[in-house]
Amino acid sequence: EKEKSCEITNLIMDMFIKTFDNLMDEESHKLIEKEVNSAQLRPNWHSNKKKQNWHWHSSIFQDTAMLPVAGDKEIETISLKTPYIMNLWKEIQKKINETLEYKCDFARAYINAHTYGVDGVIHHDDGDYTAIYYSLSEWDIEWEGGTCFYNKDKTDVIHYNAYVPNRLVVFDAKIAH
């Protein structure tokens, strides 16, 4: 088993971006990938009301901004519905707690997919931190698919996080990406 590692850390303009490779053990990663691949993605998800931004989307839990965090009952329901996604959440929560000494709560979870030619709109998220997990095992670096991070004026890229299977990137939700 590959040792879980923290590969890349960038503190850019007081903004936090941290990448964890080999987040999950191989069996867990495959089960998450299977769950993601079986999700019913809806086309034409319009995530930004101000700009046209169409992509594939599947809700796992509360995918609308600024909703209350999940309580014990919701966590139990999600665990029954998507057990491997909840295992992923527990690992994400552990990494955030260890790295930032920050207790994070489960607020929402969803799957987004951007097929070739369907780019996202530059935006920032609500909340304190955002976590993105790259779940697909079969990936070619030439397909791109990673996450660009932009300066506050959204005029320049400050960091690019390449798509690497079983990689987690955690970042300050206020960073434009």
C-alpha positions, 0 to 999 in steps of 0.5 A: 500500500502506498503511504498516504502523503501530503505532496504539495502545499502552497500559501499564496497571498494568504490563501490556503491550498493543500493537496493530498495524494493517495488519499484513500486506500486502493479498495476504498478508492475503487468503491468511491469511483464505482459509486461516482460512476453509477450516479445519475448525472443531470445535464445542463446544471446551471450552477451560477445564476449570473453567468451561463455555466452548464455542466453535469451534476448529481446531488448527494446532499444539500447542494445549495449554498448556505444551508445548515450543516448535516445533523446526526440523522442526515449523516446516518441517511447519507451513510446508508445511501452512499456509504463510500462517499461518507467514508471519503468524507471522514477521511477529508474531515480527518485531513482538514482537522489534522492540517488546519486544526479546524473542526469541519462539519458536513454541509453539502456534497455533490458530483460535478462533471465537465466533459470535453468543451464544457468549462466551469465559470470562475467562482468562489464558494461560500463557507470556510474551506472547499474540498475536491476529490478526483475519483476517476482512476483512468486519466490522462494528464493531456485531458487536463481536468484539474482545478485552476486557482486565480488571483483576487482580481481573477486576472491571472492563475496563481496555481493549477492543481492537476487531475491525479486519481485519488487526489484531494485538494482542500482550499480556502473557499474564498479563492476564485477557482 
